[in-house]
Amino acid sequence: MLVHKCDNCKKEIRKGNDEVVAGLGWPNYSFCIRCGKPIIAFLKKRKLLQPAETTR
């Protein structure tokens, strides 16, 4: 079983849209919504936020 945890507060992240992933290639960092809010605000302010790619 694969368990995702926030890299900042170590809280378990549930499956779905409750995860903020930051990084270019490797390594990727996963954050919960609460810890990821400042990251999202920074990226929106600088117009760097890109939607996640969907796979078929």
mmCIF file of the C-alpha atoms, coordinates in Angstrom:
data_MODEL
# 
_entry.id   MODEL 
# 
loop_
_atom_site.group_PDB 
_atom_site.id 
_atom_site.type_symbol 
_atom_site.label_atom_id 
_atom_site.label_alt_id 
_atom_site.label_comp_id 
_atom_site.label_asym_id 
_atom_site.label_entity_id 
_atom_site.label_seq_id 
_atom_site.pdbx_PDB_ins_code 
_atom_site.Cartn_x 
_atom_site.Cartn_y 
_atom_site.Cartn_z 
_atom_site.occupancy 
_atom_site.B_iso_or_equiv 
_atom_site.pdbx_formal_charge 
_atom_site.auth_seq_id 
_atom_site.auth_comp_id 
_atom_site.auth_asym_id 
_atom_site.auth_atom_id 
_atom_site.pdbx_PDB_model_num 
ATOM 1  C CA . MET A 1 1  ? 0.000  0.000  0.000   1.00 0.00 ? 1  MET A CA 1 
ATOM 2  C CA . LEU A 1 2  ? 1.362  3.386  -1.011  1.00 0.00 ? 2  LEU A CA 1 
ATOM 3  C CA . VAL A 1 3  ? 0.862  6.143  1.560   1.00 0.00 ? 3  VAL A CA 1 
ATOM 4  C CA . HIS A 1 4  ? 1.348  9.787  0.616   1.00 0.00 ? 4  HIS A CA 1 
ATOM 5  C CA . LYS A 1 5  ? 2.387  12.196 3.363   1.00 0.00 ? 5  LYS A CA 1 
ATOM 6  C CA . CYS A 1 6  ? 2.967  15.931 3.354   1.00 0.00 ? 6  CYS A CA 1 
ATOM 7  C CA . ASP A 1 7  ? 6.691  16.682 3.188   1.00 0.00 ? 7  ASP A CA 1 
ATOM 8  C CA . ASN A 1 8  ? 6.200  19.625 5.531   1.00 0.00 ? 8  ASN A CA 1 
ATOM 9  C CA . CYS A 1 9  ? 3.824  18.540 8.319   1.00 0.00 ? 9  CYS A CA 1 
ATOM 10 C CA . LYS A 1 10 ? 3.881  14.739 7.747   1.00 0.00 ? 10 LYS A CA 1 
ATOM 11 C CA . LYS A 1 11 ? 0.044  14.577 7.589   1.00 0.00 ? 11 LYS A CA 1 
ATOM 12 C CA . GLU A 1 12 ? -1.360 11.720 5.497   1.00 0.00 ? 12 GLU A CA 1 
ATOM 13 C CA . ILE A 1 13 ? -2.732 12.901 2.140   1.00 0.00 ? 13 ILE A CA 1 
ATOM 14 C CA . ARG A 1 14 ? -5.897 11.183 0.943   1.00 0.00 ? 14 ARG A CA 1 
ATOM 15 C CA . LYS A 1 15 ? -6.298 10.058 -2.645  1.00 0.00 ? 15 LYS A CA 1 
ATOM 16 C CA . GLY A 1 16 ? -7.786 12.692 -4.954  1.00 0.00 ? 16 GLY A CA 1 
ATOM 17 C CA . ASN A 1 17 ? -7.311 16.427 -5.333  1.00 0.00 ? 17 ASN A CA 1 
ATOM 18 C CA . ASP A 1 18 ? -6.033 16.963 -1.776  1.00 0.00 ? 18 ASP A CA 1 
ATOM 19 C CA . GLU A 1 19 ? -2.387 17.044 -2.862  1.00 0.00 ? 19 GLU A CA 1 
ATOM 20 C CA . VAL A 1 20 ? -0.150 19.875 -4.092  1.00 0.00 ? 20 VAL A CA 1 
ATOM 21 C CA . VAL A 1 21 ? 2.897  18.562 -5.961  1.00 0.00 ? 21 VAL A CA 1 
ATOM 22 C CA . ALA A 1 22 ? 5.863  20.871 -6.553  1.00 0.00 ? 22 ALA A CA 1 
ATOM 23 C CA . GLY A 1 23 ? 9.050  20.099 -8.412  1.00 0.00 ? 23 GLY A CA 1 
ATOM 24 C CA . LEU A 1 24 ? 10.650 19.875 -11.813 1.00 0.00 ? 24 LEU A CA 1 
ATOM 25 C CA . GLY A 1 25 ? 11.218 16.293 -12.801 1.00 0.00 ? 25 GLY A CA 1 
ATOM 26 C CA . TRP A 1 26 ? 12.861 14.646 -9.838  1.00 0.00 ? 26 TRP A CA 1 
ATOM 27 C CA . PRO A 1 27 ? 12.567 15.164 -6.880  1.00 0.00 ? 27 PRO A CA 1 
ATOM 28 C CA . ASN A 1 28 ? 8.901  16.004 -6.442  1.00 0.00 ? 28 ASN A CA 1 
ATOM 29 C CA . TYR A 1 29 ? 7.554  17.305 -3.159  1.00 0.00 ? 29 TYR A CA 1 
ATOM 30 C CA . SER A 1 30 ? 4.013  16.602 -1.985  1.00 0.00 ? 30 SER A CA 1 
ATOM 31 C CA . PHE A 1 31 ? 2.126  18.961 0.300   1.00 0.00 ? 31 PHE A CA 1 
ATOM 32 C CA . CYS A 1 32 ? -1.321 18.885 1.878   1.00 0.00 ? 32 CYS A CA 1 
ATOM 33 C CA . ILE A 1 33 ? -3.747 21.664 0.920   1.00 0.00 ? 33 ILE A CA 1 
ATOM 34 C CA . ARG A 1 34 ? -2.966 23.678 4.071   1.00 0.00 ? 34 ARG A CA 1 
ATOM 35 C CA . CYS A 1 35 ? 0.805  23.626 3.543   1.00 0.00 ? 35 CYS A CA 1 
ATOM 36 C CA . GLY A 1 36 ? 0.462  24.090 -0.226  1.00 0.00 ? 36 GLY A CA 1 
ATOM 37 C CA . LYS A 1 37 ? -1.606 27.313 -0.113  1.00 0.00 ? 37 LYS A CA 1 
ATOM 38 C CA . PRO A 1 38 ? 1.465  29.627 0.000   1.00 0.00 ? 38 PRO A CA 1 
ATOM 39 C CA . ILE A 1 39 ? 2.991  27.743 -2.946  1.00 0.00 ? 39 ILE A CA 1 
ATOM 40 C CA . ILE A 1 40 ? -0.196 28.076 -5.009  1.00 0.00 ? 40 ILE A CA 1 
ATOM 41 C CA . ALA A 1 41 ? -0.465 31.793 -4.144  1.00 0.00 ? 41 ALA A CA 1 
ATOM 42 C CA . PHE A 1 42 ? 3.152  32.392 -5.200  1.00 0.00 ? 42 PHE A CA 1 
ATOM 43 C CA . LEU A 1 43 ? 2.714  30.557 -8.510  1.00 0.00 ? 43 LEU A CA 1 
ATOM 44 C CA . LYS A 1 44 ? -0.566 32.375 -9.311  1.00 0.00 ? 44 LYS A CA 1 
ATOM 45 C CA . LYS A 1 45 ? 1.009  35.749 -8.508  1.00 0.00 ? 45 LYS A CA 1 
ATOM 46 C CA . ARG A 1 46 ? 3.889  35.051 -10.907 1.00 0.00 ? 46 ARG A CA 1 
ATOM 47 C CA . LYS A 1 47 ? 1.541  33.435 -13.514 1.00 0.00 ? 47 LYS A CA 1 
ATOM 48 C CA . LEU A 1 48 ? 3.511  30.180 -13.381 1.00 0.00 ? 48 LEU A CA 1 
ATOM 49 C CA . LEU A 1 49 ? 0.703  27.821 -12.362 1.00 0.00 ? 49 LEU A CA 1 
ATOM 50 C CA . GLN A 1 50 ? 0.027  25.069 -14.895 1.00 0.00 ? 50 GLN A CA 1 
ATOM 51 C CA . PRO A 1 51 ? -2.838 22.566 -14.754 1.00 0.00 ? 51 PRO A CA 1 
ATOM 52 C CA . ALA A 1 52 ? -2.000 18.910 -14.225 1.00 0.00 ? 52 ALA A CA 1 
ATOM 53 C CA . GLU A 1 53 ? -1.754 16.793 -17.358 1.00 0.00 ? 53 GLU A CA 1 
ATOM 54 C CA . THR A 1 54 ? -4.423 14.152 -17.790 1.00 0.00 ? 54 THR A CA 1 
ATOM 55 C CA . THR A 1 55 ? -3.607 10.692 -19.078 1.00 0.00 ? 55 THR A CA 1 
ATOM 56 C CA . ARG A 1 56 ? -5.859 8.545  -21.180 1.00 0.00 ? 56 ARG A CA 1 
# 
